Amino acid sequence: MIFKKTYLSLFLFTISIFSFSQPTQIIYLSGTDAANTVDWEFYCTGGRNSGEWTTIPVPSNWELEGFGTYNYGHDWRNEDQKLGKEHGLYRYEFDVPRDWRGKTVNIVFDGAMTDTEVKINGKLAGEIHQGAFYRFKYDISKLLKYGQKNLLEVDVAKHSSNESVNRAERQADFWIFGGIFRPVFLEVLPEIHLSRSAINAKADGTFETFVVLNESKSDYSVSIELFDLQGNKIAGSVQDEIPKGTTEKMISGKFENIHPWNPEWPHLYTMKISLKKEDVVLHEVTERIGFRTVELRKHDGFYINGEKVVFKGVNRHSFWPETGRALSWEHNLTDVLLMKEMNMNAVRCSHYVPDKRFLELCDSLGLFVMNEVTGWQDGYDTIVGPKLVKETVLRDHNHPSVVIWNHGNEGGWDFYNEKNFHVYDIQNRPVLYPWLLRNGADTHHYPAFDYAIGRYGNGNDPFMPTELLHGLYDGGHGAGLEDYWRNYETSPLHAGGFLWVLADEALLRTDLDGKVFDADGNHAPDGILGPHREKEGSFYTVKEIWSPVQVKPVTVNRQWNGRLFLENKFIYTNLADCSFGWQGVKAGLNMEDQEITGSGTFPGPDAQPGETSMVQIDLAESLDQADLFFFTATDPHGNELYTWSWPVIQTWEKAAKIKEILAGEEHEISVQENANAVTASVNRLEVSFSKTNGTLLSVINETGKISLNGGPVPAGLESKITGTHWQKDAEGNFVFEISTDNYPEKMTWTLHKNGLLKLEASPLHKWFREVDFIGISFDYPEEKCTGIKWMGRGPYRVWKNRLKGSNFGVWEKAYNNTVTGETFNNLVYPEFKGYHGNLYWATLETTESDFTVISETPNLFFQLFTPLKPEHAAGGTHPPFPKGDLSFLYEIPAIGTKFKQPEALGPQGSKGHFGNHTGDEGYPIKLWFSFRGK
C-alpha cells in the first residue's frame, strides 16, 4: 500500500509539472496490462479457432485465449510434435484529433511475438520488426487521417523469417507464445521535441544527461531540474545551450545533498528536462531516476556507490499460468515483494527483457537487476542483434535498478554485437555473458561445491554463478545453499549468485479438457515458488541464509545470559536503523495453547556493515517456564528479515511434562499369550506384540482399533532378530525385550500401568559409513491419516542439506498428497509427507483415534510417510526413504538438484557415517506412545 501511494503521488506530481508545458502524450490503444485489456478484432491463421475473424483481448498471448498451438521451446527437436507457425492478424480503429496535425505521432509496441508488420490505413508503418521482447516504434504522422477514424492492422508471425531469431527465442528452454503481449500506445510529441534523454546520475550527485532533438531549426536551450517524489524541488538547476544545426548535447551538472539509490534505501527523484526556444517551452520530459555509481573492478568485485556488493539473486521468467508472458501490474508487484521477502537484493531477467513496469518496481522497492538480451543457447545474427541491443538500452537505460547487461545466455550471443551496448549506454554498465568467464567476471553455471582449479574461490576474478542450484520439484535452491554460501564467503572475490528459478512455469492448457496446468514434464517445474507463487520449503531456507542480519550460533537454555551476537551483512545499512524483538513461549499440545512468558523490543546496536555486535536481552525470569525462545529482526522499513527460534529445554524435559498430561490412572496390567503373540492390557487399552520379532501387531483402545503396527523394525541397516523375551518388572509394568545382531542391538517395550507405552532402542554402536538414514520404522495406513500436530522443526519438511528455514515451534497441518512442483491442480504447501526435524512430540490425527508419540531423544528426525515420486524425477531430486510409514531417525538423506546428486553440493550433502569407542555415552531412541485418543 505504501508503494501504491508513492506511485499515485508521482503520477499526480507528473501532471502538475506538465500543467503549463508541452509534455509527451501517451494514448493507449490496447489495455495497460493483462488485467486491463482492450478487445481488438483478431484472425488466427492456424491451429485452434483459426480461419475466422473474432476478437481477442490485447495485450495477451493468443494460446491462452484459445487460439493457435501450444509449444514448448524444445518441441522443434521432436519430429512427432506439431510446431505452430501461425500468424495472428489484428485490426483496431482509433480516433485522431485534428489538433495533432503538425505533431509527431509514434505508435509504440512494448512487445509482440515475434515478426510484426504494422499498417496504418492500409500503408506500411515501416520495416517488419523482428524480436519478441523489445519495445519498437514507428513515426506514423504522415499516415494518419486527422479528425477521423484510423485503421491499425498488425500481422504478427509466431515464428520469424530470421532463423537467428528463432534459434535465440523460439528454440529455447521455456514456453513460446504468439501475440501482442505488452501494451500498444501512441506517443504524441510537439513538432520540435526531445527524442532521447539518457541520464547517468552518480552517487555523489553529479550527472550527465544526453539529449537528442528530432531536428534543429534554431537556437535552443535545455534546463534540467530535480524533484523528490513528493514534488519538492531540489535546490539548483542546470542550463545549457544547443546551437542551431546541433541535435545532440551532453549536459553535465551536480545536485547537492541527494540521497543515493541502492536496494536497501531506494531513493528516487524525478528529473525534468525542458527544451526551450528563448523563453518558450517547446517540450518537457520527466525521467524517474536514482543517483548511483556502478563499477566492475577487475580482479576485485562489483562496487555500487563505492561499496562492494554481493548479489543475492534469482532468475525470473515473466510468466503467469493463465496469461503467459502477458502480465499485470499486480503480477509484477507480487514477484518483487516475494523476492524482497526472501531477503534477495537482485534479480536476473532470464532470458529476455522484462516488462518496463517490472523495472519500475525494482527501482521503487529496491532490487539490483541484470537485464538480458535474449539468446537462450544461440544468439541473434549481426543484422537483427544490434537493433535489439539498441532497443534494450534505449528503453531501460535510465533505470537505477539496472546495473548489468547480460548479452544472451549459455552461448546465445555473437560477440560482435556487444559493442552496441557501449555505443548507446552512457553509463557504461558491465556487459556479462552468463556462464562465461569474460569481461572481468566468472559466471559459470551450476558449479559443483568444489569447483574449480584456478577459478571461483581458487581464481583471480570476481565470481557469481548466474545460475545456481538448479531447482526441480523439491530439490536445489535452499538445499545446499548454506554450504555454498558459507564457502563462497571465505573468498574476497565472491560477488554473489542467482538461483534457478523463481517460479514453476506450469501453464494453463486451454486446448485440453478440464483444468490442466502443464510444466512440460520436468522442463519447467524448477521454482522456489509454485506457478501461482505458492511458497515451497526452500523459500524460508533462502530467507534465513540470506538474511542481512545473522545470529551467531548460541545455545539457549534456562541458564543463558541473554547475549546474542549479531552480524551485519547489509551493504548500506547500520543495524541501528533496524529493530528487534523477542518472546519466550510455553508450548502446549495445540498451537492455540501457547503462553507468552516474556517479551520485549529494542533498537538495533550501532554496527556498520561487516561488523558484529553483541546485544544483551533483559530476560528476567522469562525463560523459567518457557519451552521456546523467538528472536525477530526487522529492517528499517518495517519488514521482517527473519524470526529465529530455539528450544529452551531438552527433549526429555518436555517429555516429562507431556507425560504428566497424558498419563492416566494406574491400573494393574493383565497379560495373555499364545504361540504367536503376547497381549498386554491395562484400563481399556490392549496392545499385542509378535513373539517372533517384537513388532506391534495391534493396538485397541476404548474407541476401537488403532492401525499402528509393523514396528519397530531397523531402518537403514540390515539386522536380524536373535531373540525376544517378556516379563513384568518390579513395579508391575509389562516389559518386552527384542535382541538383534546389528543395530539396534536391543529394543525394549514397556507398557506402564498408567497406560503409556515406552519404546527404547539402544544407541548407535560400532562403525558404519555411507548411510542414507538410520533408526526405526513403523507402519500406519496413510489413508486413515487426516492431519498432524507436533513440536519440533516446521512447518515444512526438511532434508539433511535443507534444515535452515525450518523453525522450532508447535505446528499443525492437514493431510495432503502434494507432489512438489507437479500436482498443480491441488498444490497444497507445506507438504504433509516427508522428513521433519527435531521431534519433541507429535499427535497423528486419524479417522480411527488420534495417538501421540513423545520423544526423549535430541535431534531426532521423524518420517511422515513417503512422498510420491515425481513422474519425471531427474538428478538427485528423489532421495530414498525407509520402507515404513512412520520412522524415527538419527540421520536422513540430503536432496540434490536437477543435474547433481547431493554429494556434489557440499558437506551437508554427504551420506552419514558414525563411529564410537567403548565408554561413549550415546543417545538411545526413547519414545512414548499415548493411545488415549481424542
Rosetta blueprint (number, residue, H / E / L):
1 M L
2 I H
3 F H
4 K H
5 K H
6 T H
7 Y H
8 L H
9 S H
10 L H
11 F H
12 L H
13 F H
14 T H
15 I H
16 S H
17 I H
18 F H
19 S L
20 F L
21 S L
22 Q L
23 P E
24 T L
25 Q E
26 I E
27 I E
28 Y E
29 L L
30 S L
31 G L
32 T L
33 D E
34 A L
35 A L
36 N E
37 T L
38 V E
39 D E
40 W E
41 E E
42 F E
43 Y E
44 C E
45 T L
46 G L
47 G L
48 R E
49 N L
50 S L
51 G L
52 E L
53 W E
54 T E
55 T E
56 I E
57 P E
58 V E
59 P L
60 S L
61 N L
62 W H
63 E H
64 L H
65 E H
66 G L
67 F L
68 G E
69 T L
70 Y L
71 N E
72 Y E
73 G L
74 H L
75 D H
76 W H
77 R H
78 N L
79 E L
80 D L
81 Q L
82 K L
83 L L
84 G L
85 K L
86 E L
87 H E
88 G E
89 L E
90 Y E
91 R E
92 Y E
93 E E
94 F E
95 D E
96 V E
97 P L
98 R H
99 D H
100 W H
101 R L
102 G L
103 K L
104 T E
105 V E
106 N E
107 I E
108 V E
109 F E
110 D L
111 G L
112 A E
113 M E
114 T L
115 D E
116 T E
117 E E
118 V E
119 K E
120 I E
121 N L
122 G L
123 K E
124 L E
125 A L
126 G L
127 E L
128 I L
129 H E
130 Q L
131 G L
132 A L
133 F L
134 Y L
135 R L
136 F E
137 K E
138 Y E
139 D E
140 I L
141 S H
142 K H
143 L H
144 L L
145 K L
146 Y L
147 G L
148 Q E
149 K E
150 N E
151 L E
152 L E
153 E E
154 V E
155 D E
156 V E
157 A E
158 K L
159 H L
160 S L
161 S L
162 N L
163 E H
164 S H
165 V H
166 N H
167 R H
168 A H
169 E H
170 R H
171 Q L
172 A L
173 D L
174 F L
175 W E
176 I E
177 F L
178 G L
179 G E
180 I E
181 F L
182 R L
183 P L
184 V E
185 F E
186 L E
187 E E
188 V E
189 L E
190 P L
191 E L
192 I L
193 H L
194 L E
195 S E
196 R E
197 S E
198 A E
199 I E
200 N E
201 A E
202 K L
203 A L
204 D L
205 G L
206 T E
207 F E
208 E E
209 T E
210 F E
211 V E
212 V E
213 L E
214 N L
215 E L
216 S L
217 K L
218 S L
219 D L
220 Y E
221 S E
222 V E
223 S E
224 I E
225 E E
226 L E
227 F E
228 D E
229 L L
230 Q L
231 G L
232 N L
233 K E
234 I L
235 A L
236 G L
237 S L
238 V E
239 Q E
240 D E
241 E E
242 I E
243 P L
244 K L
245 G L
246 T L
247 T L
248 E E
249 K E
250 M E
251 I E
252 S E
253 G E
254 K E
255 F L
256 E L
257 N L
258 I L
259 H L
260 P L
261 W E
262 N L
263 P L
264 E L
265 W L
266 P E
267 H L
268 L L
269 Y E
270 T E
271 M E
272 K E
273 I E
274 S E
275 L E
276 K E
277 K E
278 E L
279 D L
280 V E
281 V E
282 L E
283 H E
284 E E
285 V E
286 T E
287 E E
288 R E
289 I E
290 G L
291 F L
292 R L
293 T L
294 V E
295 E E
296 L E
297 R E
298 K L
299 H L
300 D L
301 G E
302 F E
303 Y E
304 I E
305 N L
306 G L
307 E E
308 K E
309 V L
310 V L
311 F E
312 K E
313 G E
314 V E
315 N E
316 R E
317 H L
318 S L
319 F L
320 W E
321 P L
322 E L
323 T L
324 G E
325 R L
326 A L
327 L L
328 S L
329 W H
330 E H
331 H H
332 N H
333 L H
334 T H
335 D H
336 V H
337 L H
338 L H
339 M H
340 K H
341 E H
342 M L
343 N L
344 M L
345 N L
346 A E
347 V E
348 R E
349 C E
350 S L
351 H L
352 Y L
353 V L
354 P L
355 D L
356 K H
357 R H
358 F H
359 L H
360 E H
361 L H
362 C H
363 D H
364 S H
365 L H
366 G L
367 L L
368 F E
369 V E
370 M E
371 N E
372 E E
373 V E
374 T L
375 G L
376 W L
377 Q L
378 D L
379 G L
380 Y L
381 D L
382 T L
383 I L
384 V H
385 G H
386 P H
387 K H
388 L H
389 V H
390 K H
391 E H
392 T H
393 V H
394 L H
395 R H
396 D H
397 H L
398 N L
399 H L
400 P L
401 S L
402 V E
403 V E
404 I E
405 W E
406 N E
407 H E
408 G L
409 N L
410 E L
411 G L
412 G L
413 W L
414 D L
415 F H
416 Y H
417 N H
418 E H
419 K H
420 N H
421 F H
422 H H
423 V H
424 Y H
425 D L
426 I L
427 Q L
428 N L
429 R L
430 P L
431 V E
432 L E
433 Y L
434 P L
435 W L
436 L L
437 L E
438 R E
439 N L
440 G L
441 A E
442 D E
443 T L
444 H L
445 H L
446 Y L
447 P L
448 A L
449 F L
450 D L
451 Y L
452 A L
453 I L
454 G L
455 R L
456 Y H
457 G H
458 N H
459 G L
460 N L
461 D L
462 P L
463 F E
464 M L
465 P L
466 T L
467 E L
468 L E
469 L L
470 H L
471 G L
472 L E
473 Y L
474 D L
475 G E
476 G L
477 H L
478 G L
479 A L
480 G L
481 L H
482 E H
483 D H
484 Y H
485 W H
486 R H
487 N H
488 Y H
489 E L
490 T L
491 S L
492 P L
493 L L
494 H E
495 A L
496 G E
497 G E
498 F E
499 L E
500 W L
501 V L
502 L L
503 A E
504 D L
505 E L
506 A L
507 L E
508 L E
509 R L
510 T L
511 D L
512 L L
513 D L
514 G L
515 K L
516 V L
517 F E
518 D E
519 A L
520 D L
521 G L
522 N L
523 H L
524 A L
525 P L
526 D L
527 G L
528 I L
529 L E
530 G L
531 P L
532 H L
533 R L
534 E L
535 K E
536 E L
537 G H
538 S H
539 F H
540 Y H
541 T H
542 V H
543 K H
544 E H
545 I H
546 W L
547 S L
548 P L
549 V E
550 Q E
551 V E
552 K L
553 P L
554 V L
555 T L
556 V L
557 N L
558 R L
559 Q L
560 W L
561 N L
562 G L
563 R E
564 L E
565 F E
566 L E
567 E E
568 N E
569 K L
570 F L
571 I L
572 Y L
573 T L
574 N L
575 L H
576 A H
577 D H
578 C L
579 S E
580 F E
581 G E
582 W E
583 Q E
584 G E
585 V E
586 K E
587 A L
588 G L
589 L L
590 N L
591 M H
592 E H
593 D H
594 Q L
595 E E
596 I E
597 T E
598 G E
599 S E
600 G E
601 T E
602 F E
603 P E
604 G L
605 P L
606 D L
607 A L
608 Q L
609 P L
610 G L
611 E L
612 T E
613 S E
614 M E
615 V E
616 Q E
617 I L
618 D L
619 L L
620 A L
621 E L
622 S L
623 L L
624 D L
625 Q L
626 A L
627 D L
628 L E
629 F E
630 F E
631 F E
632 T E
633 A E
634 T E
635 D L
636 P L
637 H L
638 G L
639 N L
640 E E
641 L E
642 Y E
643 T E
644 W E
645 S E
646 W E
647 P E
648 V L
649 I L
650 Q L
651 T H
652 W H
653 E H
654 K H
655 A H
656 A H
657 K H
658 I H
659 K H
660 E H
661 I H
662 L H
663 A L
664 G L
665 E L
666 E L
667 H L
668 E L
669 I L
670 S E
671 V E
672 Q E
673 E E
674 N L
675 A L
676 N L
677 A E
678 V E
679 T E
680 A E
681 S E
682 V E
683 N L
684 R L
685 L E
686 E E
687 V E
688 S E
689 F E
690 S E
691 K L
692 T L
693 N L
694 G L
695 T L
696 L E
697 L E
698 S E
699 V E
700 I E
701 N E
702 E L
703 T L
704 G E
705 K E
706 I E
707 S L
708 L L
709 N E
710 G E
711 G E
712 P E
713 V E
714 P E
715 A E
716 G L
717 L L
718 E L
719 S L
720 K L
721 I E
722 T E
723 G E
724 T E
725 H E
726 W E
727 Q E
728 K E
729 D L
730 A L
731 E L
732 G L
733 N L
734 F E
735 V E
736 F E
737 E E
738 I E
739 S E
740 T E
741 D L
742 N L
743 Y L
744 P L
745 E L
746 K E
747 M E
748 T E
749 W E
750 T E
751 L E
752 H L
753 K L
754 N L
755 G L
756 L L
757 L E
758 K E
759 L E
760 E E
761 A E
762 S L
763 P L
764 L L
765 H L
766 K L
767 W L
768 F E
769 R E
770 E E
771 V E
772 D L
773 F L
774 I E
775 G E
776 I E
777 S E
778 F E
779 D E
780 Y L
781 P L
782 E H
783 E H
784 K H
785 C E
786 T E
787 G E
788 I E
789 K E
790 W E
791 M E
792 G E
793 R E
794 G E
795 P L
796 Y L
797 R L
798 V L
799 W E
800 K L
801 N L
802 R E
803 L L
804 K L
805 G L
806 S L
807 N E
808 F E
809 G E
810 V E
811 W E
812 E E
813 K E
814 A E
815 Y L
816 N L
817 N L
818 T L
819 V L
820 T L
821 G L
822 E L
823 T L
824 F H
825 N H
826 N H
827 L L
828 V L
829 Y L
830 P L
831 E L
832 F L
833 K L
834 G E
835 Y E
836 H E
837 G L
838 N L
839 L L
840 Y L
841 W E
842 A E
843 T E
844 L E
845 E E
846 T E
847 T L
848 E L
849 S L
850 D L
851 F E
852 T E
853 V E
854 I E
855 S E
856 E L
857 T L
858 P L
859 N L
860 L L
861 F E
862 F E
863 Q E
864 L E
865 F L
866 T L
867 P L
868 L L
869 K L
870 P L
871 E L
872 H L
873 A L
874 A L
875 G L
876 G L
877 T L
878 H L
879 P L
880 P L
881 F L
882 P L
883 K L
884 G L
885 D L
886 L E
887 S E
888 F E
889 L E
890 Y E
891 E E
892 I L
893 P L
894 A L
895 I L
896 G L
897 T L
898 K L
899 F L
900 K L
901 Q L
902 P H
903 E H
904 A H
905 L H
906 G L
907 P H
908 Q H
909 G H
910 S L
911 K L
912 G E
913 H E
914 F E
915 G L
916 N L
917 H L
918 T L
919 G L
920 D L
921 E L
922 G L
923 Y L
924 P L
925 I E
926 K E
927 L E
928 W E
929 F E
930 S E
931 F L
932 R L
933 G L
934 K L
